[in-house]
Amino acid sequence: MFKENFGENLMQIFPPDSNRCTVTDFSEFAGKNVAFISPHPDDAEICCGATIYQLNKVGCSVYDIVGVSGTNSVKQNDLLTLKRCIYNLGLDLQGYDDLSLKRMIRESECINAFRCLGVPESNVHFLRLSIYNNKSPDYDSDVNKIQDTLESLHPDILFVCADHDPHGTHGQVLELTKEAVSRISFKPRIFLYFGAWNEFPSESFTTMYPFSEFEEGIKKQSICCHTSQLNPMFPGSDSREFYQRAEDLSYKLAKDANYKRGSNHFAIEAFCEVPEIPSVNLNIIDQLLTAVSV
C-alpha cells in the first residue's frame, strides 16, 4: 500500500524553500527533446496535459513512453462495443483475443489524447512491460525496453511519474525507470510529476507552469479521450473522475500560489526537479522508491 508518510519523506528529500520554486512558460526548453514516462496510458495527460500542450507549442519534440497496457480497467461494455464495430465492418475477429482488443482500446485512446495535445502518433511509444498481468515478470527485459527507448529518443528533459496508484504499478515503473536511467549514456534533466492519485507537499515544488482556461479545456479534452476510463473501474478511495481530479488539483495549486505570491493564475501544474548531479540524482530516486514502496 501507499505509505501515509509519503509527503514527509518527500519533504526530507526536497527541504522546504518557498523561494526556490520558479514559474515558467517552458520557453527555455524550445527545440529540445522532452519525454514523459507514463505508467498507464493516461497518466501523463492527467498530470501534465497543459505542460505537454505548451511544450509542443514552444517547438519541443514531445514523446510519450507508456509502461503498461492498462487492460484491467477496460469495462466489458467497451470491449463489446469494439467487437460490434469490427463485426459490422465485416472484419474477422479471429486472432484477436479479448486482451488484445482491450489493449487496442487503451492504446487508441492514448494516441487520440496526445493528438489533442498536438503530439503525433509516431511520438507515442507503448512498451507493454511484463510487470503487468504476469506472474513471472522479466524485470531485465523491462529495464532494457525503457533503456532502449530512452537511448533512441535521447530526451534532454525527462518527466517521470512519482505518485503511487493502489495496485503499485506506478512504483514499479518508477523503479524500472530509475535503473534504466542509471544505464543510459547521457543524463537528462529529470522532473517528477504527480496528481492522478497523490499530491506532493507544495514546499517540494521546483517548477510551476501556470496555464489558461483555454489550456484547461484542451487538457480536459485529452483526458476524456480515454473514454474507457470515464466512471473508472478502479477509482481507489477517490470517487472523482480523473479529469475532475486534475482540474481540482490545478485549481488548488493556483489558489495556493496566488495566496502566497500575490499572483492571479487560473490553474497550475507543478513539478519537482531532481538535482543535476548524477550520483545525487539516483540517490534521490532511491529515496522516492522507499517513499512509494508497495
N, C-alpha and C positions, 0 to 999 in steps of 0.2 A: 504493500500500500504506500501511497504518497506520504512522506514524513510530514508531520504537522509543524516541525521546526524548520521547514524549508526556507522560509523567509529569514529566520535568524541566521541560518548557515550562509545564505547569500549576503547578508549584511556583514558577516565576518570576512567574506571574500572581497566584497566591494564596500569598504568603510564609508559611512555617511559623509557626504561632502556636497552641500547644496549648490556650491559654486562651480562644480566641475561638469555639470550636465549642459551640453551645448545644443542650441536649436539649429537645425539645418534644413536646407532645401535640396540637399544631395548634389548640388552643382559641382562640388569638388570631386564627385565620382564620375563626371561626364566622360564618356568614351571608354570606361573601364568594363571589365567582365565581372558580373555580380551573380552569384549562385545562391539559391535557397535550398537548404536541406529540409524537406517536408516529410515527417514520418508517415503520415497518411496523405491521401490525395488532396485534402482540403485545408491542411494546417497552415500553409504559407499564406493563403488568401485570407483566412480568418484573422490571422495575427498581423499580417504585413501587406494587405491588399493595397492600401493607399501608397505605401512605400514602393511597392513593385510598379504601380502605375507611374509614379513620379520618376523613378529610376529609368524607366523606359522613355519618358518624355525628355529627360536630360541627355539622352543619347547613349545610355549604357546597353550592353548586351546582357540581357537578363535570362537566367536559366533556372528551371525548377528541377530538383532532383528528388524524386518521390521514393520513399523507402519501401513501404508495403502496399499491397493492393487494397486493403480495407474491405474485402468482400464480406466479412462477417456482418457488416452493418447494412447490407443491401436487403431490403424487405422483399418478401415473396411476391407482392403485387407488382413491384418494379421489374422483377425477373419475368413474370408472366406477361407484362406489357411488351417487353423486348421480344419475347418468344412470339407473341401475336404479330408484331410488326414483321419479324422475319418470315413467318408463315404467310402473311398477306402479300409479301413481296415475291412469294413463290420460291424462296431460297431454301436450301437444305440445312436442317439443324444437325444432321449427323456430323460428328466430330467436334461438336460444341457441348461440353457438359455444363452443368449449372454453374460451377465455379468459374469456368472460362467466361461465361456470359455475364456473371456478376462483376468480374474484373473488367470486362469490356464497358460496362455501365460506369464504373468508377473512373476509369481512365478517360473515357469520352467526356465525362463531366469536368474532369480536371483540365483537359485541353480547351474546352469551351470557356472555363473560368479564366484561364490565362489569356485567351483571345480577348476577353472583355477588358483585360488589363493591358492589352497591346503587345502581348508576347506571342510569337508564332508557335505553332505546334511542334516544329522541329527543335525548339529550345526546351521542351518538356521531356524529361528522361525518367522512365519507370524502371526501377531496379528489381522489384519483386523479390525482396530479401527473404531468405529461407527462415528467418526467425518467426515468420508469421504462419500460423496453422501448421506447424511442423514439430513433431515430437523429437526429431533429431536434426536440429538446425546446423548448418555448416557455417560457423562463425568466420572462419578464414576466408571462405568464398564470399561472404557478405562484405567483409572488410575490403577484399580485393575489388569488388564491384564499385564500392564507394571511391576507393583509391583510384581505380582506372578512370572513373568518370571525372573526378577532380583533375587528374593529370591531363585528360583530354580537353576539358573546358578551360583549365588554368585560370580560375577566378582570381581577380585581385582582391575581391571582398567576398566573404562567405557569411551568410546568415544561417544560424543553427538554432533549431528549436530546443529550448531548455525547460519547458514546463512538463508536467507529468500527467498522462492520462490514466484512467482507472485500471487499464489492463497492462500497463507497463511498457507499451510499445515505444513511446517517446524516449523513455530512459534507455532502452536497448539501442535504439537508433543513435542516440547521443553517444553512448559508449562505443559503438562501432565507428562513428564519425571521428571521435577522439583518436582512436587507433589509426584510422586512415590518414588523418591529418599529420600524425607523427611520422608517417612513412613517405608522404609526398615530397617532391624535390623542391618545393617552393613554400613560402609562408604567407598566406593571405591574411589580411585584416579580418578578424572574426567578431561578429556581433551576435549576441544571444537574444532570441526573441521568445515571446510567451503570449498567453492570452486565451487560448482555446479552453484551458482548464484552470490555470493558476494565474495569480497576479504577483509580480515581483514587488518588493518594497520600493517606493518611489525614490528613496535615497540612493538606490543602487543604479539608477539610470545614468548613462553617459551621453546618450544621444536622443533627442526628441525630433520627430517630424510632425509639425502642425499641418493639418490639411483642411480643405474646404468642404462645404456641404455638397458641392458637386462631386468631389472625390469620394465622399462618404457614400453617395449614391452608386458610383461605379464599383466601389468595394462591395457594397451590399449585393449588387447585381452579380458580381463574380462568385460570392459565397453561395447565392441562391441558384447558380448554375449547377450546384451539387444537389439536384432535386431529390435524389435518393436519401439525402441526409436531412431533409426537412422533416420535422417531427421524428428525430433520430431514435433508432432502436436502443442505443446505449447512451443516454444523456448524463449518466452518473447521478450525482445528487443535485444537479442544476437543471431545472425544468425549462430554462430558456432555450430558444432556438440558437444555433451557433451564430447567425447574423446578429441576433439580439445581444448575445454576449459581447461580440466585437463592438457593436455600437455603444453599449453601456460602458465598456472599459475605455473606449476612446473619448467619450464624453467626460468620464470621471477623471482621466488623466489631464484633459484640458481644464476642467474646473479646478483641479489641484494646482496646476501650473499657473493659471490665471490669478488664483488667490495669492500664491507665493511670489509671483513675478510681476503682478500688475499688468499682465498681458490680456489679450482678447482673442484667444484661439478657439475655433469651433470644435475641433477634435484633434487628438494626438495619438500617434504610435510611438512607443519608446523602446529603447534597446540598451543592453549592457555590452560595451566593447571590451573584449579580452585584451589585456596588455600585450604589447607587440613582442616582447622578449620571448622567444620560443620556449625556453625552459619554464618560465613563469606561466606562459600560455597553457601548456599541457598540465602543469600542476593545478591551475585554477579549474580546468575542465575536470580533473580528477576529483577535486573537492565538490564540484557540482554534481558529479555522479554519485558521490556519497549523499548529497542532499536529496537527490531524487531517486535513490536506490529503491528497488522493489523487494 
